Amino acid sequence: AFDTARLGSWDSSLLTFLLQGMSYCEANGLEFRDEGLPETVAGLLVLARAVPEKHLESDEPKPSFVARLGTKGMAVYDDALVSVGFVGEIAESFAGFVGRRVRIRWRDFWVVVQSNGAGALPIVTLISFLMGLIIAFLGAVVLRRFGAGYYVSYLVGYGMLREMAALMTGIIMAGRTGAAFAAELGSMKITEEIDAYTTLGLSPVDHLVLPRVLGLFVMMPLLTIYAMFVGIAGGLLVAVTVLDLTVIQFMGGLLAPVTLSDALLGVFKGSIFGMIIGIAGCMRGMQTGSDAGAVGRSATSAVVTGITLIIMANAIIDWIATLVGV
């Protein structure tokens, strides 16, 4: 029993002391009586003892490596099914647009064109110029050993036209535009603007997704062509300053072996990459959850998905081009 006649104010330290005493009595087989304690203190003790202790370690066994691998595989499979369904919705919307059954907001389309055209030129210029410099420097170091520095122009032209211009532009736009698409649509998803479209009987794919995908699909080939010229300019700078080639010699070594099909292949890659970036960014944005970090995760996922698919598509296109002799 307790004598609390002279007990004035008390705080949580009293409850902690009493709980420690109760635990000591239970451990040593003694009886703990709460007689004499204020009713509020006794009630809090009952509540404190009624809540079970939380164990940091779960009693359930951890899943094996095979189980975790299977779970990841099923998640990838489910995500692939969702992606195929989303691509089908975009294809249906595009078919309706071609058949004039679906109308898009041209204002949104031109905003995408402007932001991914003139707005993307500074970063595309910088990266493409540096890529041309790097390719030319590597070629100069190797080819000069064999007295074949003249062929650095062919290396720069072939590399930029077929591969690096489209690939680097795609990676840049995946990080720049893919994340922006995901963040924009994710914010609209959280603020229930997309639900408002559905409530009004309007398709979010028709009004939000299709203009973005079309705008990027149109601008990526143009950015790729621009990146080709800028990359070649970077290679020209190295050829003139390091290899002492003239501009005429560089252009002669560039135009003789490089064909129009090389440039067209790069432009084709750019259009495919633009479509991939637009679809990946919009899809992740439409899948945004409702918690505080959902928009950030969607933007990150859009970038990772876009870059991964771009590299895979580039490998597939190169393999097919090699088979057909392009």
C-alpha positions in Angstrom: 0.0 0.0 0.0 1.0 3.6 -0.6 0.7 6.7 1.6 0.0 9.5 -0.7 -1.6 11.9 1.7 1.3 14.4 1.3 1.5 13.9 -2.5 1.1 17.1 -4.3 1.7 17.4 -8.0 3.2 14.5 -10.0 4.3 13.8 -13.5 5.3 10.8 -15.7 8.4 10.1 -13.5 6.0 8.7 -10.8 4.4 6.4 -13.4 7.8 5.2 -14.5 8.9 4.5 -10.9 5.7 2.6 -10.2 6.0 0.5 -13.4 9.5 -0.4 -12.5 8.3 -1.5 -9.1 5.5 -3.6 -10.6 8.1 -5.3 -12.9 10.4 -6.0 -9.9 7.5 -7.5 -7.9 6.5 -9.7 -10.9 10.0 -10.9 -11.4 10.5 -11.9 -7.7 7.0 -13.4 -7.1 5.8 -10.5 -4.9 2.3 -9.0 -4.9 2.0 -5.4 -6.0 -1.0 -3.5 -4.5 -2.0 -0.1 -5.7 -3.9 0.8 -2.6 -3.6 4.4 -1.6 -2.7 5.7 -5.0 -4.8 8.4 -6.6 -7.4 7.1 -9.0 -5.8 8.8 -11.9 -2.5 7.2 -11.2 -4.0 3.8 -10.7 -6.0 4.2 -14.0 -2.9 5.1 -15.9 -1.0 2.1 -14.5 -3.8 -0.2 -15.7 -3.7 1.4 -19.2 0.1 1.1 -19.3 0.1 -2.5 -18.3 -2.7 -3.3 -20.8 -0.6 -2.2 -23.8 1.6 -5.2 -24.9 5.3 -4.5 -25.3 6.5 -4.1 -28.9 9.4 -6.3 -29.9 11.8 -4.8 -32.3 12.5 -8.2 -33.9 9.6 -10.0 -35.6 9.1 -13.6 -34.7 8.3 -14.4 -38.3 11.2 -15.9 -40.3 12.7 -13.7 -43.0 11.9 -14.8 -46.5 14.6 -16.6 -48.4 16.5 -15.3 -51.3 14.4 -17.3 -53.7 11.2 -15.9 -52.2 12.5 -12.3 -52.4 13.6 -12.9 -56.0 10.1 -14.3 -56.8 8.4 -11.3 -55.2 10.6 -8.9 -57.2 9.9 -10.9 -60.4 6.1 -10.7 -59.8 6.4 -7.0 -59.2 8.2 -6.5 -62.5 5.6 -8.7 -64.3 2.7 -6.7 -62.8 4.4 -3.4 -63.8 4.9 -4.7 -67.3 1.2 -5.5 -67.6 0.3 -2.1 -66.4 2.7 -0.5 -68.8 1.3 -2.5 -71.8 -2.2 -1.4 -70.8 -1.1 2.3 -70.5 0.5 2.1 -74.0 -2.7 0.6 -75.3 -4.7 3.5 -73.9 -2.3 6.0 -75.6 -2.5 4.1 -78.9 -6.3 4.2 -78.7 -6.2 7.9 -78.0 -3.8 8.5 -80.9 -6.0 6.5 -83.2 -8.9 8.7 -82.2 -6.8 11.8 -82.7 -5.9 10.7 -86.3 -9.5 9.8 -87.0 -10.6 13.2 -85.6 -12.7 11.7 -82.8 -10.3 13.0 -80.1 -9.3 16.6 -79.7 -6.3 17.7 -77.8 -5.5 21.0 -76.3 -3.1 22.6 -78.8 -2.0 25.0 -76.2 -0.6 22.2 -74.1 1.1 20.7 -77.1 2.8 24.0 -78.0 3.9 24.5 -74.4 5.6 21.0 -74.5 7.2 21.9 -77.9 8.6 25.2 -76.6 9.9 23.8 -73.3 11.5 20.8 -75.0 12.7 22.7 -78.0 14.3 26.1 -77.3 14.2 25.5 -73.6 16.3 22.3 -73.9 18.9 23.8 -76.3 21.5 25.0 -73.7 21.9 21.6 -71.9 21.8 19.7 -75.2 24.4 22.1 -76.7 26.8 21.6 -73.7 26.5 17.8 -73.5 26.7 17.3 -77.2 29.7 19.5 -77.7 31.5 17.8 -74.8 30.7 14.4 -76.3 32.2 15.4 -79.6 35.3 16.6 -77.8 35.6 13.3 -75.9 35.2 11.1 -78.9 37.7 13.2 -80.9 40.2 13.1 -78.0 40.0 9.4 -77.7 40.3 8.9 -81.4 43.2 11.3 -81.6 45.1 9.5 -78.8 44.7 6.0 -80.5 44.8 6.9 -84.2 47.8 9.2 -83.9 49.9 6.3 -82.8 49.3 4.6 -86.1 49.6 7.8 -88.2 45.9 7.7 -89.0 44.8 10.9 -87.2 43.0 11.9 -90.4 40.3 9.3 -89.7 39.2 11.0 -86.4 36.6 12.9 -88.4 35.1 9.6 -89.5 35.0 8.4 -85.9 33.3 11.6 -84.7 30.8 11.6 -87.5 29.9 8.0 -87.3 29.7 8.0 -83.5 27.6 11.1 -83.3 25.2 10.4 -86.2 24.5 6.8 -85.4 24.8 6.6 -81.7 25.8 9.4 -79.3 23.6 12.3 -80.5 20.4 10.4 -80.1 21.5 8.4 -77.1 22.8 11.4 -75.1 19.9 13.6 -76.1 17.5 10.9 -74.9 19.2 10.5 -71.6 19.2 14.3 -71.1 15.5 14.6 -71.9 14.7 11.6 -69.7 16.2 13.4 -66.7 14.9 16.8 -67.7 11.5 16.2 -69.3 10.5 12.7 -68.1 10.8 13.8 -64.5 8.9 17.0 -65.2 6.0 15.1 -66.8 5.9 12.7 -63.8 6.0 15.6 -61.3 3.3 17.6 -63.1 0.8 14.7 -63.5 1.7 13.5 -60.0 0.8 16.8 -58.5 -2.4 16.8 -60.4 -3.1 13.3 -59.1 -2.6 14.4 -55.5 -4.8 17.5 -55.8 -7.5 15.3 -57.5 -7.4 17.3 -60.7 -7.2 14.1 -62.7 -10.2 12.7 -60.8 -12.1 15.9 -61.8 -11.4 15.1 -65.5 -12.8 11.6 -65.0 -15.9 13.0 -63.1 -16.6 15.4 -66.0 -16.4 12.5 -68.5 -13.1 13.6 -70.0 -10.3 11.2 -70.6 -7.0 12.2 -68.8 -5.1 10.3 -71.5 -6.6 12.4 -74.3 -6.2 15.8 -72.6 -3.1 15.3 -70.4 -1.0 12.5 -71.7 -1.4 12.6 -75.5 -0.3 16.3 -76.0 2.9 15.6 -74.0 3.8 12.4 -75.8 3.2 14.0 -79.2 5.1 17.1 -78.4 8.2 15.2 -77.3 7.9 12.8 -80.2 8.0 15.8 -82.6 10.9 17.6 -80.9 13.3 14.8 -80.2 14.3 14.2 -83.8 15.0 17.9 -84.2 17.1 18.0 -81.0 18.9 14.9 -82.2 19.8 16.6 -85.5 21.0 19.7 -83.6 23.1 17.5 -81.3 24.7 15.9 -84.3 26.0 19.2 -85.7 27.1 20.4 -82.3 29.0 17.2 -81.6 30.7 17.3 -84.9 31.7 20.9 -84.1 33.3 19.7 -80.9 35.2 17.1 -82.8 36.3 19.7 -85.4 37.8 21.8 -82.6 39.9 18.9 -81.4 41.0 18.0 -85.0 42.1 21.5 -85.7 43.9 22.2 -82.4 45.3 18.8 -81.6 45.8 17.0 -84.9 46.5 20.2 -87.0 43.9 19.2 -89.6 42.2 21.9 -91.6 38.5 22.3 -91.8 38.4 21.0 -95.4 40.4 17.9 -94.4 38.1 17.2 -91.5 34.9 17.7 -93.5 36.4 15.6 -96.3 37.1 12.7 -94.0 33.7 13.1 -92.5 31.5 13.3 -95.6 33.3 10.6 -97.6 32.5 7.5 -95.5 29.4 8.7 -93.5 26.2 8.1 -95.4 22.7 9.5 -95.2 21.4 6.3 -93.7 23.6 6.8 -90.7 22.0 10.2 -90.0 18.5 8.9 -90.7 19.1 6.0 -88.3 20.0 8.5 -85.6 16.9 10.6 -86.3 14.8 7.5 -86.1 16.3 6.6 -82.8 15.5 10.1 -81.5 11.8 9.8 -82.4 11.6 6.4 -80.7 13.4 7.8 -77.6 11.1 10.7 -77.5 8.1 8.5 -77.4 9.6 6.3 -74.7 10.4 9.3 -72.5 6.9 10.7 -72.9 5.2 7.5 -72.1 7.4 6.6 -69.2 7.1 10.1 -67.6 3.3 10.2 -68.0 2.8 6.7 -66.8 4.7 7.2 -63.6 2.9 10.5 -63.0 -0.5 8.8 -63.4 0.6 6.1 -60.9 1.5 8.6 -58.2 0.3 7.8 -54.7 -1.2 10.1 -52.2 1.6 10.4 -49.5 4.1 13.3 -49.2 6.9 11.6 -51.0 4.9 10.2 -53.8 5.7 12.9 -56.4 9.5 12.5 -55.7 9.3 8.8 -56.1 7.3 9.1 -59.4 9.9 11.5 -60.8 12.8 9.3 -59.9 11.0 6.2 -61.3 10.2 8.1 -64.5 13.9 8.9 -65.0 15.1 5.4 -64.2 12.4 3.8 -66.4 13.1 6.2 -69.3 16.9 5.7 -69.3 16.6 1.9 -69.0 14.2 1.6 -71.9 16.2 4.0 -74.0 19.3 1.9 -73.7 17.4 -1.3 -74.3 15.7 0.3 -77.4 19.1 1.5 -78.7 20.6 -2.0 -78.5 17.6 -3.5 -80.2 17.6 -0.9 -83.0 21.4 -1.4 -83.5 20.9 -5.1 -83.7 18.2 -4.9 -86.3 20.1 -2.3 -88.3 23.1 -4.6 -88.4 21.0 -7.5 -89.5 19.5 -5.5 -92.4 22.8 -3.9 -93.3 22.0 -0.3 -92.5 
